[in-house]
Amino acid sequence: RPIDFYSLDVEGAEPLILRNLDLNAVRVHVLIAENINRMCQEHCPSREEVRRIMLEKYNYVLYPHVVVRSDLFIHPDIHEQMPDDWIKNNTRMELDAVLKLTESLSSSSSEEK
């Protein structure tokens, strides 16, 4: 039986949870993951890792600006059924943009060392 809604908010441990949760075995229609908190502001490797896992490994669709301080991930099968107006009026973030952001964060981290 699928899970309709899952909220992931564990203060920076979201990537750890997602690396140990098999979303191919447990179908989640809509997942929200906190993307801004006291430990995760403008530059946040944890947030980018969550985005990479959800898009690259599970093919979820990411809407980063729908829920305040959270990323909204929609299962691809559910996304196909969503109204066109909703899709047109909300900005989607593609995997290539997530990967570019992850790369830039990695290079800026290594430059700081």
N, C-alpha and C positions, 0 to 999 in steps of 0.2 A: 504494500500500500504506500503510495507516495506521500511525501510531506509537502503541504501547500506552502508553508512559510517557515523560514529558519533565520533567526537573528544571531549573528556571530559577533560578540563583543567581549573579548577576553584580554583587553589592555596590552596589545602587542603580540600575543601568542596565537593570533589568527593563522599565520602560516603553519605553525606546528599542528594545529587542529586539522587544517585542510590536508596536510601531508599524511595524516593518519585516518582521515575520513574518506571512504571510497564512495564518491558521488556517482559512480557507475552502478554500484550495488544498492545505494539508497537514493532514490530519485527525489530531488528537492525542486519544486516549481519555482519558488522565488526565495533568494537568499540575500540578506542585508548584512554587510560587514562594516563595522565602524572604520572610518578612514581618517578621522582627525580626533586626536585626544591629547593629553598633556605630553605624551611621549612621541606623538606622531603628528608633526605639523607640516610645513611646506615640503621638506625633503624627508621622505619616510620609506626606507627599504622594505619594511614590513608590509606596508600598503601595496607597494609595487609587486612584492612577491605574491600576495593574495590575488591581485589582479592577473598576474601571469599564470598562476595555477588555475584559476577559474576559467580563463579564456583559452589557454594553450592545452591544458590537460582535459578539461571538461566541455569546452566549446560554449560556455555560457555567454550571454549577451550582457555587456556592462553599460549601465547608465550611471555615471558618477555624480550627476547634479540633480537628481530627483529627490533624494532624501537628504536632509541636512546632516552633515558630518558622517555620512555613510555612503557606501557604494551599493547600488542595486544591481544584482545579478539575476538574470531571467533565463531559465532553462530554454534551450533552442526550440524545442517542440512547443512550448508555451508561447514563446516570442512569435512564432509563426501565426498563432491564433489571435494575437493582439490587434486591436483596432488600428487602422492606418493613421488616423488622426493622432493617436497617442504616440505612435512611433515618429511621426513627422514633427511633433512638437517637443520632443525630448532629444537631447544630444547623446549619441552613442559614442563609446570609446572603443576603437578597434585594437586588436592584438598588436599590430605593428607599432602603434603609438605607445602602448604599455611597454613593449620591449625597448623602444628608443629611450623612454624615460628611465627604465631600469638600468640601461647601459650608461646613461649620463650620470645617474646617481652613483653607480659603481666607480666610474672614472673620477668623479669629484671626491669620493671617499678615499680613494687611493692617493689623490693629490694632496689631501689634508694630512696624510700620515707622514 
